[in-house]
Amino acid sequence: MNFCSSCGEKVSLMIPEGDNRQRYVCQSCQTIHYENPKIVTGCIAQWQDRILLCKRAIEPRYGLWTLPAGFMENEETNLEGAARETREEANAEVENMQLFCVFSIAHINQVYTMYLGDLVGGEASPGEESLDVVLLKEEEIPWDNIAFHVITETLKRYYQDQKRGEFKTHYGDIFRQEDGSYIVNYF
């Protein structure tokens, strides 16, 4: 950040009085600009023994597979955002949605919330951000072509719960190591 969105003057990175973190502060109007994590929300849309995957038509990770998900918008609930992203990316409606997992990913300043829902009528088609959409069984999942590690973790938990015959809500933190691998801590 270079300039204040309130008055247009230059900002400085500093720890404001009474705070404990560096923030961008306008020296002219004293506005403190807080930067907070982004919330990503999406859905595991299930139909019979299959789940809906979308092939990304946008960067990052163009051409790889993911669950329908994206950034929450202002003036919508988390659940509404998950349903909207499923409509936008897969022209699909979901019902009976319940929170399935929450992952904090501090190194990219994101929190992922994924819901489990029923794909209405098993109907889906690519939206503007998808090259393709498919309904796949577990053995058909393209594990080596999943766009994001958080989606891989979500799918692993889904299939573990499915085998157990009971779905629960999962919470975890995902940490990227210097070598590019990931550590996931569940609690």
N, C-alpha and C positions, 0 to 999 in steps of 0.2 A: 504494500500500500504506500502510495506516495503523497496523495492529497486528501484532505478532509472532505467527506461527502456533505458536510453541513455548510462549510464556508469556502471551500476550495483552496485553502492555504496548505502548505506543506505539513506533514505529520512527522513525528519522531517516535522511534521505538524505545519505550522506557517503562519502568514500573511506576504506575501512578501511586500517589500517597494513599495508604490504607489498603493497597492491593499486594499480591505476592507473585504476580506474573507480568511479563513484558506485554504491553499493549501499544497499539498505535494511538498517540495522543496529539491532538492539534494544539500547538503552542499559541495559536491566535484566539480560538474560541473555547479552548479547554475540553472539547468533546473527546471522550474516550471511545475508541472503536474496538468493540469486543468481537473476536472471531471465535465461533463455536463449531462443534462437529456437525456434519450434515447427517440427516437421517435418510437411509435408503429403506424402502419397504417393497415387499413383493409377495408372491404367492406360489405355493406348490399346488397347482390345479390338477386334481386327480379325477380320472375317469376310469371306472372299473379297475383293472389292474395296471393302469398306465398313468404316467404323469406328462404334463405339457412342458416341452422345452422350446425355446426360441433361439434361432441362429441370428446373431447380432449383425445389423446392417450399419452400425455406427462404431466409431472408436470411443473408448478403448476396446481392444480385443475383437475387432471386426472379424466376422466369419466364424467365431467360436460360439458354443452353446451356453445358454444360461436359463434360469427361471425368469419369468416375467417380473421385473423389478425396476425401480428407479427412485430418484429423489422425491421425497415428500414435497408437496406444494403448500404454500400458506393457505390458511382458511380451509384445510381439510383435516380429518382425523387420520390417524395412522392406518386404520382399517380401510377407510375410503381411498387412501392413497394406494394401498395394495390392490384393491379392486380396479381402480383407474388404470394403474400400470398394466394390469392383465388385459384390460380392454384396449389400451393403446398399442401394446406390443403384439397382442395375439387376437384381437377382435373377439375376445372371449369373455363370458360372464361366469362368475363364481358365486357360490352360495355356501351357507353353513361354514363360514370362515372362523377359524380359531387360531390364536397365536401359537406358533410352533417353535420359533427360536429367536433369540436376541444375541447378536454378536457385536462386541465392541472391537473396533480395529483402529487403535490409537495412532499407528504410524501413517495412516491416511485420513485421520480425523473423521471417521465415519462410524455410525451405529447402524447395523442391519437388523431389521425386524421382518421376519418371514412368517406368513400365515399358511395354514393348511385349509384348503377349500375344495368343494366339489365343482367340477367343470360342468356347467349346464349343457345338457344334451350332447356332450362330447364334441362340441363345435368350436373350431378355432381356425383362423387364417392369419397370414402375416400382416402386421400393422406396419406403419412407416419406419419403425426402428428395427424391423426383423426381416431377414432374407427368407426365412422359412420357419414354420412351426411344425412340431411333430408330437404325437402321443407315443411314448415308449414304455416298454416293460423294463424292469431292472437290468436284465441281461443285455438290453439294447442301448443302454446309456453310453455315450461316447466319452468315457472317463478321461481320456487323454486330450480331449478337445473342449473341456469345460473352461469358460472364460475366466472365472474368478475362484480363488481358493475357498472363499466363504460359501459359494454355491456347492462346491464339492463337499464341504463339511455338512451343509444343510441336507444334501442328498444322502450322505452316509447315515446321519441321524434318522432320517425318514425311513430308510430301508431297515435299519436296526429296530426301530419301533414297529414297523409293519410286521417283521418276523415275530416280534414279541406279542403282537396282537393288541397293542395298546400304545396310543400316542400321548406323549407328555410334552411339556414346554421345556426347551433346552436354553441354557444361558452359558455364554463363554466369551473369552477374550482371545483374539488371534494376533499373534506376534510374528513379524517377518524377521528372519535371521539374516545376518550379513551375507551368508552363502545363497540366499534366495529361498531357502526352505522356510517352513512355517511351524510354529508351536501353537497348539490350541489348549487353553486351560478351561476346563468346565467346572462349574460350581452349581 
